[in-house]
């Protein structure tokens, strides 16, 4: 029996050795092998959208810490990361042959495009007197309210600045604190406000933004503040010695910069949760226990709470539009290159675009006209067409055709769909032609966007990983670990898909002026008790929040989110208007019509009135 047993175990060990030898040395690697599907573009092919929600995997607290440690270990590198890439769907382009040449930067030049003229500020001045939408019940104090108060002498920038400083102190005393503004200097705020007051008293304001309170996302360089971008390791050595182009233009316009605003660490998330010591997690002014959205979380919280009527964020994956939708305000992501990104941390060079977060479409148009345009320090947008907003003065958009891909549009929560569909029907009843259309390969475009986004972020942060990696939030470390398991082939495949998707969108905009979708597939999700302290990852929520945002980032298109109503819980619901490249005027005109149809606004639970006597 002993001989049989020895022989048996010998056979087993020899068999295992042969299997191991075959796996390591004989079996072909899966890289570059497999079943491929050749994809050829056929414009008349019926489009099927079968998008599904991602698995409801949620990690927070100690489970998030454990996941972060495991993904950044040898076990994670060799076992877990491949599994999570499949769970996240990031493998979906690997088994495809995509014949298109890759597009690494979604920069589109139009025929007859010419450099920006000086007409932008003049148009902004004309927009100031444009009639506001008729809001029911509550109206935010927008840019026009401040300018009229200053011109009439009802209030001065100095008085408003004092109200802001008091409000910021009160906001941090709340439980939980608002955490919208993370760096501010009372001396700087008073200095800017005093200069603006003197200009108004002399009858010589610099522009329609003179004296208007503004906050800037911490991703921008703003003197004298630290350029931290939501981290604890960037910007600690010294304060900024230079400023982003957009900040320089704001100062030249006389705006009062009240400070830099909170953000999701490095822009690597959509919830707004940032548990590190410099920041904290911002509260949603409508429902403080719910997410503000990210990554421009502090911008949205500041505007929705009334701390300022205007802020500027950055949008690489919905980072302006998601928090705007969650917080019931307006957010514009401009065409890629329309705003100069000089002086803004370039965490994702081919997706990032700037834009305003504000209280109305009118204010979005006004700030866009004032501050967009080419910048020699940022070559990408040097050949952009002139800014034109003449159409903003015409409320009639009956000649326009608005496209809706209904299978895609309805992939959202029931309350979101019902409200957004009602707005589309109201537009149709007002005489606008609504065209049912199809957009091919939406799932592939989402995968391509995610692949490009996290690959570029990983590349940008590579120099910091060895020395500063331990100081990053667990969520950030998980995302960067995932990116480390992607390949050059994944990145090139994603950019081949970008080429296809841009061609699909170009074809779509030959038939319609704008495309409508919900702003987000869900309303602001509720945070669990420890989420603000530790952060969290929820794959399902992430997919739902970004579902309608990725397309504009991947292709460089302009997109606007406008509040259109509220859920039964009182949470805001937004509608997205997406236009062709450089067609911000068209997007804003449609957005203004949406605003006219949906005039209801509700007062946030956390709100500060900076002009109480007007």
Secondary structure, DSSP 8 states (H G I E B T S, - for coil): -HHHHHHHHHHHHHHHHHHHHIIIIIS--STT-S--EEE---TTS------------EEEHHHHHHHHHHHTSHHIIIIIHHHHHHHTTTTTTTTEEE-S---SS-----TT-----THHHHHHHHHTTS-----EE-----HHHHHHHHHHTS--HHHHHHHHHHHHHHHHHSSS----EEE--HHHHHHHHHHHHHHHHTT--SSTTTT-EEEEETTB--TTS---TT-SSSS-SS--SS--HHHHHHHHTT-EEEEEE--SGGG--SS----STTT-----SS-TTB---SSSHHHHHHHHTTS-SEEEEEESSSTTHHHHHHHTSEEEE--TTSS--TTB--SSTTT-EEEEEES-HHHHHHHHHHH-S-BTTBGGGTT------GGGG----TT-EEEE-HHHHT-S-HHHHHHHHHHHHHHHHTT-EEEE---TTHHHHHHHHHHHHHHHHHHHHHHHHHHHGGGS-HHHHHHHHHHHT--HHHHHHHHHHHHHHHHHHHHHTTT-SEEEEES-SS---B--TTHHHH-EEEHHHHHHHHTTTHHHHHHT--EEEEEEEE-TTS-EEEEEEEESTT-HHHHHHHHHHHHHH--EE---SS---S-TT-
